[in-house]
Amino acid sequence: MMLTALGLMSGTSLDGVDVAMIETDGKRVKAFGPSGYRPYSDLERRLLLQALTEAAHLQAREARPGILREAERVVTAAHAEAIASFKAQNRISSEDIDIVGFHGQTVLHRPADKLTVQIGDAAALAKAIHIPVMHDFRAADVAAGGQGAPLVPVYHRALAQSLDREGPIVVLNIGGVANITYIDGDTLIACDTGPGNALLDDFMHRTTGQRFDCDGRMAAQGTADTAWISEALKDPFFNLPPPKSLDRNDFAKRILRDVSPADGAATLTAFTVAAVARIVPQLPKRPRSWIVAGGGARNLTMMRMLRERLHPTTVESADALGWSTDAIEAQAFGFLAARGLKGLPLSYPATTGVPLPMTGGLVARP
């Protein structure tokens, strides 16, 4: 049975809430619906950044000390507002939506300690929107010994199955953290590759006051520090085989100092690309094509660097295939909500390292 699912995503870039509707049975996508976006205000973003700092000391996933309680309230309210605006703009009622997939905002991801924390009050959201809300997608995987991330590979596989092209295909999502899904017939492998936009965004905000490097214009004017990148790539993470995952702030200690905004942006953009390239030798076969989604797909300098590093493999944006670069993760959590309702696996040994295919998610009802 096909379900109308509404997916929500507030990613590690901390830019805002993405909303996207899809029709799916949890195995294939029948149709894409409309999508929307509710940006975080500067005040909300500062609060979330503060919450990330405080969350580093969490020992229990239910704990909400200090600023985390207020941050959870703000995240929940922002998602409720995003849905209300989406429904009004598209003339959709709550009765038209079967399930909402609510990821929440990750503030800590430490799978080695079996700890992953996403803030957001699903029960309060369900009451506010009058629709059942599936949430807590990662906890079961992490509790079973998996990485709990990335979770979007099953959705990438559903999308790739609609393409008439020979594999292997890699879907590269560049949000705050970058992750890949390797698809070759029945083979599905996934992992985080390293920093996505988080280091670059934080650097831009710190040095220029801008929230991100629009179109990669700043990086295009600079020169990358190859010695700094080589040193950063010595981090043990890059030698680990898939599956593996990162916390947004795992590389935050690698701060560029005494560099111009242009050279710093060029260096951090090239670092993200170099980290992506490092995963290629760890894959079963060299990919035939790369499809790039997430905010990084809009960074023209990052896309140019990817094409140079991954040549002769083709590199194209998700938009070029009729997919949505901006909405793909929100769509994925609508898809995962449908899978969760039907008891289908969300993660697999080769995507998160979980011992067995693992379903997940909990439902909060209005």
C-alpha positions as CSV (number, residue, x, y, z in Angstrom):
1,M,0.0,0.0,0.0
2,M,1.3,3.4,-1.0
3,L,1.6,6.0,1.8
4,T,1.8,9.8,1.6
5,A,4.8,10.6,3.8
6,L,6.2,13.9,4.8
7,G,9.9,13.9,5.6
8,L,11.7,16.5,7.8
9,M,15.4,17.2,8.0
10,S,17.5,19.6,10.1
11,G,21.1,18.7,9.2
12,T,24.5,19.3,10.5
13,S,24.8,22.5,8.5
14,L,22.3,24.0,10.9
15,D,20.8,26.2,8.2
16,G,17.1,25.3,8.7
17,V,14.4,22.7,8.3
18,D,13.8,21.0,5.0
19,V,10.3,19.5,4.3
20,A,9.4,17.1,1.4
21,M,6.5,14.9,0.5
22,I,6.7,11.6,-1.3
23,E,4.4,8.8,-2.2
24,T,6.0,5.4,-1.3
25,D,5.4,1.9,-0.1
26,G,8.8,1.9,1.6
27,K,10.4,0.0,-1.2
28,R,10.0,2.3,-4.2
29,V,9.0,5.9,-4.8
30,K,5.8,6.3,-6.8
31,A,5.9,10.1,-6.9
32,F,7.7,13.2,-5.5
33,G,5.5,15.8,-3.9
34,P,6.2,19.4,-3.2
35,S,9.0,20.5,-0.9
36,G,9.7,23.5,1.4
37,Y,12.2,25.1,3.7
38,R,12.1,27.0,6.9
39,P,15.5,28.7,7.7
40,Y,16.8,29.1,11.2
41,S,17.2,32.7,12.4
42,D,20.6,33.9,13.5
43,L,19.5,33.7,17.1
44,E,18.2,30.1,16.6
45,R,21.4,29.1,14.9
46,R,23.6,30.5,17.7
47,L,21.5,28.6,20.2
48,L,22.0,25.3,18.3
49,L,25.8,25.9,18.0
50,Q,25.8,26.4,21.8
51,A,23.8,23.2,22.2
52,L,26.4,21.3,20.2
53,T,29.1,22.5,22.5
54,E,27.2,21.6,25.7
55,A,26.1,18.2,24.2
56,A,29.8,17.1,24.0
57,H,29.6,16.3,27.7
58,L,26.4,14.2,27.6
59,Q,26.4,10.7,29.0
60,A,22.8,9.8,28.6
61,R,20.7,10.3,25.4
62,E,17.6,11.4,27.3
63,A,19.4,14.1,29.3
64,R,18.7,17.8,28.4
65,P,20.8,19.9,30.7
66,G,21.2,23.6,30.5
67,I,20.7,25.1,27.0
68,L,19.8,21.7,25.5
69,R,16.2,21.9,26.9
70,E,15.6,25.3,25.3
71,A,17.3,24.1,22.0
72,E,14.9,21.1,21.9
73,R,11.9,23.4,22.3
74,V,13.2,25.7,19.5
75,V,13.9,22.8,17.2
76,T,10.4,21.3,17.8
77,A,8.7,24.7,17.2
78,A,10.7,25.3,14.0
79,H,9.6,22.0,12.6
80,A,6.0,22.6,13.5
81,E,6.2,26.0,11.8
82,A,7.8,24.4,8.8
83,I,5.0,22.0,8.4
84,A,2.3,24.6,9.0
85,S,3.8,26.8,6.3
86,F,4.2,23.8,3.9
87,K,0.6,22.8,4.3
88,A,-0.7,26.3,3.8
89,Q,1.4,27.0,0.7
90,N,0.4,23.7,-0.9
91,R,-3.2,23.6,0.3
92,I,-2.6,20.3,2.0
93,S,-4.5,19.2,5.1
94,S,-3.2,16.9,8.0
95,E,-5.6,14.2,6.8
96,D,-3.7,14.1,3.5
97,I,-0.6,12.9,5.2
98,D,-0.2,9.4,6.6
99,I,3.1,9.7,8.5
100,V,5.7,12.3,9.2
101,G,9.4,11.3,9.4
102,F,11.1,13.5,12.1
103,H,14.8,13.2,12.3
104,G,15.4,16.0,14.9
105,Q,18.7,17.8,15.3
106,T,21.8,15.7,16.0
107,V,23.8,17.3,18.7
108,L,26.1,14.3,19.5
109,H,27.0,11.2,17.6
110,R,29.4,8.9,19.4
111,P,28.6,5.4,18.2
112,A,31.7,3.9,19.8
113,D,30.0,4.7,23.2
114,K,26.6,3.5,21.8
115,L,25.4,7.1,22.1
116,T,23.6,9.2,19.5
117,V,21.5,12.2,20.5
118,Q,18.9,13.9,18.3
119,I,16.9,16.7,20.1
120,G,13.3,17.3,19.2
121,D,10.1,16.5,21.0
122,A,8.2,14.1,18.7
123,A,5.2,13.8,21.1
124,A,4.8,17.6,21.2
125,L,5.2,17.8,17.4
126,A,2.5,15.2,16.7
127,K,0.1,17.1,18.9
128,A,0.8,20.3,17.2
129,I,0.4,19.0,13.6
130,H,-2.3,16.3,14.3
131,I,-0.3,13.7,12.3
132,P,1.5,10.6,13.6
133,V,5.3,11.2,13.8
134,M,8.0,8.6,13.4
135,H,11.2,9.6,15.2
136,D,14.3,8.1,16.9
137,F,15.5,6.5,13.7
138,R,19.1,5.9,14.8
139,A,18.9,4.6,18.4
140,A,18.1,0.9,17.7
141,D,21.0,0.6,15.2
142,V,23.5,2.2,17.7
143,A,22.2,0.1,20.6
144,A,22.9,-3.0,18.5
145,G,26.5,-2.0,17.8
146,G,26.0,-0.1,14.5
147,Q,27.2,3.3,13.6
148,G,23.7,4.7,13.3
149,A,24.7,6.5,10.2
150,P,24.3,7.1,7.4
151,L,20.6,6.1,7.2
152,V,19.8,7.5,3.7
153,P,21.4,4.6,1.6
154,V,18.1,2.6,1.3
155,Y,16.5,5.7,-0.2
156,H,19.5,6.3,-2.5
157,R,19.1,2.7,-3.7
158,A,15.4,3.2,-4.4
159,L,16.3,6.3,-6.5
160,A,19.2,4.6,-8.3
161,Q,17.0,1.7,-9.3
162,S,15.0,4.0,-11.4
163,L,18.0,5.0,-13.5
164,D,18.9,3.1,-16.6
165,R,22.6,3.0,-16.2
166,E,25.3,0.6,-15.4
167,G,26.8,0.5,-11.9
168,P,28.6,0.9,-9.7
169,I,26.9,4.2,-8.9
170,V,27.9,6.4,-5.9
171,V,25.5,8.9,-4.4
172,L,27.5,11.5,-2.5
173,N,25.6,13.7,0.0
174,I,27.5,16.7,1.1
175,G,25.8,18.3,4.1
176,G,27.7,19.3,7.3
177,V,29.3,15.8,7.1
178,A,29.8,14.1,3.7
179,N,28.6,10.5,3.2
180,I,28.4,8.1,0.3
181,T,26.2,5.3,-0.8
182,Y,27.8,2.7,-3.2
183,I,25.2,0.9,-5.3
184,D,26.1,-2.1,-7.6
185,G,23.2,-4.4,-8.2
186,D,22.4,-6.0,-4.8
187,T,25.6,-4.6,-3.2
188,L,24.9,-1.6,-0.9
189,I,27.8,0.0,1.0
190,A,27.7,3.3,2.9
191,C,29.8,5.5,5.2
192,D,30.7,9.0,6.1
193,T,33.8,10.1,4.2
194,G,34.8,13.1,6.3
195,P,33.8,16.8,6.7
196,G,31.3,18.1,4.3
197,N,30.4,21.8,4.6
198,A,30.6,22.1,8.4
199,L,34.3,23.2,8.7
200,L,33.9,25.5,5.7
201,D,30.7,27.1,7.0
202,D,32.2,27.6,10.4
203,F,35.3,29.2,8.9
204,M,33.3,31.5,6.7
205,H,31.1,32.6,9.6
206,R,34.2,33.2,11.8
207,T,36.2,35.1,9.2
208,T,33.7,36.9,7.0
209,G,30.3,36.8,8.9
210,Q,28.8,34.9,5.9
211,R,27.0,31.6,6.7
212,F,28.6,29.7,3.8
213,D,30.7,30.2,0.7
214,C,28.0,31.0,-1.9
215,D,28.6,29.1,-5.1
216,G,32.2,28.5,-3.9
217,R,33.1,32.0,-5.0
218,M,35.5,32.6,-2.1
219,A,37.3,29.3,-2.5
220,A,37.6,30.0,-6.3
221,Q,39.8,33.1,-5.4
222,G,42.1,31.2,-3.1
223,T,44.9,28.7,-3.1
224,A,44.6,25.4,-1.1
225,D,47.2,24.6,1.5
226,T,48.2,21.1,0.4
227,A,50.5,20.6,3.3
228,W,47.7,21.3,5.8
229,I,45.4,18.9,3.9
230,S,48.0,16.1,3.9
231,E,48.4,16.5,7.6
232,A,44.6,16.5,8.2
233,L,44.3,13.3,6.1
234,K,46.6,11.5,8.6
235,D,43.7,11.3,11.0
236,P,43.0,7.6,11.7
237,F,39.4,7.9,10.5
238,F,40.5,8.0,6.8
239,N,42.2,4.5,7.0
240,L,39.1,2.9,8.5
241,P,37.1,0.7,6.0
242,P,33.4,1.3,5.6
243,P,31.0,1.4,7.4
244,K,32.1,4.4,9.5
245,S,30.5,7.6,10.7
246,L,31.4,11.0,12.2
247,D,30.1,13.6,14.6
248,R,29.8,17.1,13.0
249,N,32.6,18.4,15.3
250,D,35.1,15.5,15.0
251,F,37.4,17.7,12.9
252,A,36.6,21.0,14.6
253,K,40.0,21.1,16.3
254,R,41.7,21.4,12.9
255,I,41.3,25.2,12.7
256,L,43.1,27.2,10.0
257,R,44.9,30.1,11.4
258,D,46.6,33.1,9.8
259,V,45.1,32.5,6.4
260,S,43.0,34.8,4.2
261,P,39.3,33.9,3.8
262,A,39.9,32.9,0.2
263,D,42.9,30.6,1.0
264,G,41.1,29.1,4.0
265,A,37.9,28.5,1.9
266,A,40.0,26.9,-0.9
267,T,41.8,24.7,1.6
268,L,38.7,23.4,3.4
269,T,36.8,22.8,0.2
270,A,39.8,20.8,-1.2
271,F,39.9,18.9,2.1
272,T,36.3,17.8,1.8
273,V,37.1,16.6,-1.8
274,A,40.3,14.9,-0.9
275,A,38.5,13.0,1.9
276,V,35.9,11.8,-0.6
277,A,38.6,10.7,-3.0
278,R,40.2,8.7,-0.2
279,I,37.2,6.3,0.0
280,V,37.5,5.1,-3.7
281,P,40.3,2.5,-3.0
282,Q,38.2,1.1,-0.2
283,L,35.3,0.3,-2.5
284,P,34.9,-3.1,-4.3
285,K,35.0,-1.5,-7.8
286,R,35.8,1.9,-9.1
287,P,32.5,3.8,-9.5
288,R,31.2,4.5,-13.0
289,S,29.3,7.6,-12.0
290,W,28.9,9.9,-9.0
291,I,25.7,11.8,-8.2
292,V,26.1,14.7,-5.8
293,A,23.4,15.9,-3.5
294,G,23.2,18.2,-0.5
295,G,24.5,21.8,-0.1
296,G,27.9,20.8,-1.6
297,A,26.2,20.2,-5.0
298,R,25.6,24.0,-5.2
299,N,29.2,24.8,-4.5
300,L,30.6,25.2,-8.0
301,T,34.2,25.2,-6.8
302,M,33.6,22.0,-4.9
303,M,31.9,20.3,-7.9
304,R,34.9,21.4,-10.1
305,M,37.4,19.9,-7.6
306,L,35.4,16.7,-7.4
307,R,35.4,16.3,-11.2
308,E,39.2,16.9,-11.3
309,R,39.9,14.4,-8.5
310,L,37.5,11.7,-9.6
311,H,38.3,11.9,-13.4
312,P,37.5,10.1,-15.6
313,T,34.4,9.1,-13.7
314,T,31.4,11.3,-14.4
315,V,30.3,13.6,-11.6
316,E,26.9,15.3,-11.8
317,S,24.4,16.9,-9.5
318,A,21.2,15.2,-8.3
319,D,19.2,18.1,-9.9
320,A,20.5,17.1,-13.3
321,L,18.7,13.7,-12.9
322,G,15.4,15.2,-11.9
323,W,16.1,14.5,-8.2
324,S,16.2,17.3,-5.7
325,T,19.6,18.3,-4.4
326,D,18.0,20.3,-1.5
327,A,15.1,18.0,-0.6
328,I,16.7,14.6,-0.9
329,E,17.4,14.1,2.8
330,A,14.0,15.2,3.8
331,Q,12.5,12.9,1.2
332,A,14.7,10.1,2.6
333,F,13.2,10.5,6.1
334,G,9.7,10.3,4.7
335,F,10.8,7.1,2.9
336,L,12.3,5.8,6.1
337,A,9.1,6.5,8.1
338,A,7.2,4.4,5.6
339,R,9.7,1.6,5.9
340,G,9.6,1.8,9.7
341,L,5.8,1.6,9.7
342,K,6.0,-1.6,7.6
343,G,8.8,-3.1,9.7
344,L,11.3,-3.0,6.8
345,P,15.1,-2.6,7.5
346,L,16.5,0.9,7.7
347,S,20.1,-0.2,8.0
348,Y,22.3,-3.1,7.1
349,P,25.7,-4.6,8.0
350,A,27.4,-2.9,5.1
351,T,25.8,0.5,5.6
352,T,26.2,1.0,9.4
353,G,28.0,-2.0,10.6
354,V,25.0,-3.3,12.5
355,P,25.2,-7.1,13.0
356,L,21.9,-7.8,11.2
357,P,19.5,-5.8,9.0
358,M,17.8,-3.5,11.5
359,T,14.5,-1.7,11.5
360,G,14.0,1.3,13.7
361,G,11.9,4.3,14.6
362,L,9.2,5.0,17.1
363,V,5.8,6.5,16.5
364,A,4.3,9.4,18.5
365,R,0.6,9.8,17.9
366,P,-1.4,13.1,18.2
